[in-house]
C-alpha cells in the first residue's frame, strides 16, 4: 500500500454512545434521531464529503449485563447499545452515498456461512461493491446464550471455526462468474448455468453446499475487517484482514503492533500492503489550543464513573465489582473478554502507575487528541509518516459534531499536505483502500 495518503474509517454505533461514555450528554449531541433514517443518511453524507474510505458499526449480539450482573448501567446511563441492527441501517446509508465504504460487525460463532455470505453479498451488490465485514468471534457468554448456547466455545476453537467460516464464505462468493448474466430475451436465456458453481465446502466445524443465490458483486466479495489483538487474533488477521482496527495507547505500542502484523502477513505469503492497520483515535477541536483543552475538560466532566467501570467490565468480560485482587482477573474472565481492551487497560496501568480498577475508571479520560485542526493534522501526519499505521479509525466523542468538525477542519489540512485524498479514485471500497 503506497504511503502517499492515509486511510480514514469512522467507528459508529446505532445508539447514544460509540466510544466516549460521556459524549451523549454533550448539549450538541443529537439523541432524538437515533431511531430515524435521517441520522444515518446525514453521517454517511458527512463522511463521504470528507472523503473517508468508509465507516463501520460496532455491534453486540445482546445487551451488556456483566457489570453487577445487570444491564442497569447501560440502559440508565446511556451505554454502548445497538438500538437498531446495523445491517438494516447500512442499506439506508448506501442509498444516500456513492463512494463511502459500509461495514457491518457479524460473528462467525453464531451465524452460518450461508447466512453471512447471503446478507453481506446482497448488500455488496446493491451498494456497488462498498461493503466491509468486521469479522468477530464474540467475547461474552451473554451473546452465546442469546444464540442458544450455555457459554462461548474456547477461544482457540472460536478462531478455528472462524477460519472455516471465511473459507466457506469465500467459496460461496466465488460461486458466480462475473459474466454469468446473459439477459437475452429473444433467445430466452437469462443467465448461463455453467457459470454458477457449488461451494461443496466441508471442514471440521462448517459444512455448506451452495451455490449462493447472490451473484458476484463489483468488488468480488466484501472487504474483510478484523480487530483481534491476541496472538491467535493476530494470526487470523494476517491471513484474512484487509483492514485491522486496533486500540493502542501510544506510538511505541502502535509500532509494535504494526510491525508484528505486517511480519505475520509476510510469513503467510501476503504482501504487507494488502492490509491497512488503523489505530483508533478521537479528537477534540478548538479554534485555539486553550479552547480545545477547555472543551476536552468539559467533555470529560460528563463522564459517569459507574458507566466507565461497566464499560471496562464488558471489555474485559469480567465483573469488576467482584474483583478484589487484580491478579485474579483471569479467574473471573474464564473464556470471555477482548484482549485489545485488556491490553489497553494494562498499558494505562503501566504508564500511569495505577491499579486495574483505577485504569478502568479513567478509560475515557485523556485518550483524545486535543488541539486546533492544524495541531491534530500534525499529530496524525507524524504517526502516519513514522510508519506505525496506515491511517486511523475515528471514534466520536459527541455525535455528530466531532465528525462534522473533523471533516471541516482536519481533512482540508491533511489534503493540503498531500497525505489524504481530495476525491475518490476507485469505484469500490477495496479499490479505494488499495489506492
PyMOL commands that set and color helices and strands:
alter all, ss='L'
color gray80, all
select helices_A, chain A and resi 23-25+37-49+67-69+72-77+86-95+113-126+141-146+155-173+193-195+231-240+251-267+272-274+289-301+305-316+320-322+326-333+339-352+356-361+373-385+401-416+429-434
alter helices_A, ss='H'
color red, helices_A
select strands_A, chain A and resi 7-12+54-57+101-107+131-136+181-184+189-191+201-202+207-208+223-226+243-246+276-281+283-285+369-371+391-395
alter strands_A, ss='S'
color yellow, strands_A
deselect
rebuild
show_as cartoon
